[in-house]
Amino acid sequence: MRILHTSDWHIGKKLMEHERLDEFRKFFAWLEDVIQRKNIDALVVAGDIFDNGKPSTDSQEIYYTFLGRVAGKSCRHIIITSGNHDSPQFIDAPSEIMSRCDIHVIGRASDDEIITLRDSNGSPEMIVCAVPFLHDSDIRTAKAEDKFQDIERQIKAGIANHYAEIFTRAREIRGGYDIPIIAMGHLFLEAGKTYGEEGERNAYLGTAIKLGSDIFPEDIAYTALGHLHSPQNVGRENIRYSGSPITLSFGEWDSQKGQKSVSVVDFDGRNFAGVKEIAVPVSQKMARVAGDTAGIETEIRRLVEADESVWIEVTYTGDVKPENLQERLEDIVKGSKAEILSVKSVDRHKTSDSHGESSEPISIDDIKPLEMLKRYCDENNITEETRQIFIPLYVEILKEMGLDG
């Protein structure tokens, strides 16, 4: 068996209100070609299919068009689980009709998480523990008297127990067949690394609760993870984040220079046989430019002369920002393939907040809703326990409204 592991598509994601639909279409055209050329048996997608719970019609068109082109043609099986950005109900809605095309979608934790993939003769060839993003209500019963420490412990135990039960059932289903069991998950493992500003909403209770990789035992042939946007192994070579296929922020570009990938995984009987990264072509370059006026203008001209499509974020760090800086920069890029998405300034004479840490003046337009709530909590001395009650509720409201926290 050979699978292709990918995750964190975030279809519909914008960058500073700039649409990126063309980038997504190019990625899926490329992915379809890879699936055909690499003789992929199963496509495994580990969450965050869409960037929010109410995807636009354009985002849905991209998603369903890709699945329609791949299902039953390029590969025999497709397994999709939801992430924390997705609406479980939306992902699950077409499950009945999709299953008839060998597309298995799991939006919410249920009894359907164990999927037996079969060959053309009806014989089992792989068992997939397709665990979606586990919401608080999926793994514990909340009590009014719960303290933060209790909630964190309960969540960790709930996730570990959920996987343990799934794996026990999967082993029973496999019986004596010489076939692999693979796991899927959308969560943050302790050994996982983030680079730059990954733009990822915290998963649990307003903080990224991390779990040990030991929840995935060694007899699980491969664990296909989503949630972190940087491709990486965690602990063992067969426990892996595939990362997002498109650079989702300027911070990600800084840390990874647009080097995104998908993972092709091979198996020998029930055993893991190796994984290979396949680099995703970069369809939209980005650049961060910082300095005083002269330095910024010099770098912008260099980017223009490169004659490549590039989106630019400018940060002015000089003493006195010229009033017409943005207009001057727009004149430089006029008629070129370069586009300036943001111009902001940093006060070099930083003030200190109540904690003695340096802070910078920032436009209210640059503050996301969740950050606004956290600042309110800081300024009004809201206790940590109270925050752990209200922040996750606020995140759920944002998701229902289709807003990015």
N, C-alpha and C positions, 0 to 999 in steps of 0.2 A: 504493500500500500504506500501511496505517496499523497501527502496533503499539502495544501498551501494555507499557511496561517497568516492572517492579517487582522487588524483591529483599528479602532479609533478613526474611522473614516470622517466623522463629523460633517456629513454632507449638509450643505447650507451655511457652513461657517463663513462669516465675513471677516475682513481685516479692515478695521477702521471704516466700516460701512461700505467697503468695496466688495462687490459681488465676486465670487470665485467659481461660479458654475462651470466656466470653461475649463478650469484646472481639474475639477472633478470629472468632467466628461473625458478629458485626455487620460486621466489616471485609469478610469474603468476600461477605456479602449485598450490601453496598454496591458491591464490586468487580464483581460479576456485573451489577448495574444499569448501572454505568459502561461496561462492555464492550458492553452492548446499545445504550445511548444514543449512544455515540461511534462506533458502527460499526467496532469493532476487528477487523482481519483476523487478527492474530496476537498472542498473549499470550506475553511473554518474561520468564522468571523467573530472575534471575542469582544463585542460590545461597542457602545457609542457609535451606532450606525449614523444617526443624525446628530446635529449640534443642539437641538432642543426637542421638546416633547411634541411640538406642533409644527412639523416640517412643511415648508412651502410646497406648492404644486410642482414647481421646478425640481425641488429636491426629491420629491416622490417619483417624478418621471425618470430622473437619473437612476434611482435605486431599482425601480421595477423594470426599466429597460435593460439594465445590466443583467439582472437575474433572468429575465426572459431570454436573453441571448446566450447565457452560459448553461442554464439548467438543461440537463438531458442531452447536451451536445458535447461541450468541452470537458465537463466532468460529471461523474455519476451522482455525486451527493453534495449538498450545500447545507451547512449547519450555521445558524446565526443566533447569537444571544444578545440580549439588551445590555446597555451600560447605564451609568448614572445620568447621562444626558438624555437617554431615550425615555419615551412613554411606554411602559410595559404593555398597556392596553393597545396602543397603536401597533407595536411590533407583533403582538399576538393576533390581532384582528383577522389577517388573511391566512392564518395557519392551516385551516382545513383545506383550502384550495391549493396552497403551496405544497402541502405534504404529498399531493397527487403528482407533483413534479419533482419529488425527492428533494424538496427544500424544507428543512426543518427549522422553524423559528420558535425560540423560547424567550418570551418577554418577562414572565413572572415565575418565581419559584413554584414548582408543581410536581406532580407525579410523573410528568412526561420528560423529565430531564435526562433520563438514560435512553439513548438512541442506539439501536443495533443497525449498523449498515450492512447490507447484503449485496452479494455479487449477482450477476445475471442469472445464475442458477438458483438463487434464493438462499445460498449458504452464507452464514455470518462471516464478515471480513474485518470488522472493527467495531468496538463499543465506545461511544462518545458520552462522557458525563458532561452534558451541556448545561452548566450552571450559569445563570445570568447574574447580573448585579443583584446582590441580596440586600433588600431594604430592611430597615429596622423591624418592621412588622412581620417580615418573613422569618425572623430568627429569634425573637424574644417577645415576651408579654410585658409591656411597660406598666410600671407601678408608680404611683404618685410619690412614694417615699424613696424611690431610687436616687442615690447620689451619683455624681459623675463617675467616680471610680467603679461603682457597681455597674453602671451602664456600659462602660468601656469593657469591663471584664465579661459581662453578659454577651456583648456583641462578638468579641473574640471567640468565646466558647461556642456561641450559636453558629458562627461560620464554620469553625472546626468540626462541630458535631454534624452539621449539614453535609459537609464533604465526606466525613467518615461513613455516614449512613449510605450516601450515594455510592461510594466505592465498594462497600460491603455488598450491596445489591448488584453492582456491575460484575463483581467477581463471580457471584452466584449465576448470573446470566451467561457469563463466558464459559463456565464449566471447564470442560476439557479441550475446548477449541484453542488452537494455536494462533490466536489473534490478539492484537494490542488493545489495551484500554487507554484512551486519552482523556484528559480533563480539560475543561475550559473554565475561565474565571475572569471577572472584572473587579479587581481589588488591588490593594497596595501591599506588597510584600516588603518585609523589613530590609532586605538586601537590595531592593530596587533603588535605582538612582534617578534623580531628576536633574536636568541640565537647563539652566536659564529659566525663562518664564514659560512654563509649559501651558499656561492658560487653563489648567485643569481644576475644576471645582473639587473642593475637598469631599471625600466620599461619605464620611460618617460624622454626625454630630458637630459639624463645623470644624473638625480637625481630621487630618489624615491618619486614622488609626491603622497601624501597620501590623501585619501578621507574619508569623514565621513560615518559611518555605517547607517546614516539616509537616504541614497539613497535607502535603502531596507526597505520599509514600513512594518508595523506590520501585514498587511493582507497577506504578502508573508509567506507561511508556513515554508519554509526553504530556506536558501541561502548556496549553495555549492561553496566554494571558493578554488582557487588555487593561487600559487605564493610564499607564505611563506611556509617554509619547516617544521615548528614546528606545530603539531596539537594543535588547540586552538579555543575557542569560542571568538567572538568579539562583545562585547556589550550585546548581548543576546545569550541564549543557542542555538537558531535556526539560528544563523549566524556563520558559522564555516569554518575554514581551516582544511582540513584533514591532511595536511603535506605530505612530500615525504615518500614513503614506504621503501626506502633504504637510509642509511647514505651516503651522497654524498661528505663529506669532513672530515678531521680530526677535524676541528672546530665543526662541527655538532656532531661528536662522543663525543667530550669533553662536550658539553652542554646537550646532550640527552642520552648519553651512549647506543646508538643504539636502544632506545625505540621508534619505529615507529609504526604507526597504520593506519587503515582505519576506516571509520565511518559508522555505520549501523543506519538508521533513519526510524522511524515508524510514521505513520499518522493515524488519526482517522477522517474520512470524509475529510473536507477541513483543518483540524487543525493539527499542529505539536504535536506528542505524545511522543517524546523522542529520544535521540541519545545515542548510546553506542560505545565506542572505542573497536576495536578488534586489539590486539597487533600483529604486524608482526614478525615472528620468525627471529632472527638474523642469517644470514648465513655467515657473514664475520666480525670478530671482528677487532677492531683497537686499537692502543695505541699511546699516545704521551709520549716520555721520554725526560727529560731535566736534565742537571746538569753537573758536571765535569766528568772526565774520570771514576773515581771509581764509582761514583753514577750511571752513565749510564750503565756501565758493570754489576753492581749488579742488576739493574732493568731488563736488557735484560735477564740475567740468570733466573730471577724469571719468566719471560714470557715464556722462553723456557721450564722450569720445569712444567709449567701449562699444557703443551702438548696439546695446542689448536691452531688452525689456527688463526694467528693474523698478521696484517700489522702494521708496526711500523714507526713512524716519530721521528727522533732523533734531538734534538737541544742541541748543546754543549754551555755551558755558563761559562766555565772555563777561566782562564787568557790566557793561551797559548795552542792552539789546537794542539795535537800531529799529526804529519804528517800521521801516519798510523791508525788513529782512525777507519775509515770505514772498513779497512781490519781486524782489531782486532774484531770489532763487527760482521763482516761476519763469522769469525771463530767461534764465540760463537753460532750463529744460524745455522751453517752448519749441515745439516741432520735433522733439527727440523721442526716443523710446523710454526715456526715464520719466518717472512720475513721483512727485512728492506727496506722500500721504499725510504727513504730520510734521509740524514745526512747533517745538516747545522749548522752553528755556529753563535752566537750572540756576537758582540763586547761589552764587559761590559763597556768599556770606550767610551761611545757614543758621537758623535759630535752633533752639532746643525745646523739646516738648517736656511734659511733666515727668517723664522717665529719664530725662537727661540725654536722650538720643537725638541725633541731628534729624531735622525734618526740612522739607522743601515746600515752597508754595506750589500749589497745584490747582488746575482748573477743575471745577466741579464736574465738568463733562468727562474728565479722565478718571473719575472715581466710580467703580462699579457698585451696584446696589448692596452686595454683601459687604464690601469694604466700608461703605457708608454706615451700615449697621454696626460694624465692629468699632468704627471711630466713635459712634454715638455711645457705645458701651464703655469705651475707654474714658471718654470725657465725663461720663456720669457715674463712674466707679461701679458699674454693674458687676456683680459677683460672677465668678467662673461657673458656678453651678447654675445660675440663672441663664447665663449665655448658652450653656449646653442644652437647655430646654428650648429656648426660643430660636436659636440660629438654625437648627435643622428644620423647624417648622417654616421659617422664612425661606429657606432654600427650596422646600417643597412648593411653596406658593410661587416662587419665581419660575420653577419648572412648569407648573400648571399654566402660567401666563406666557410660557414660551420665551422667557427672558434668560439671558446668561448672567449668572451671579458674579 
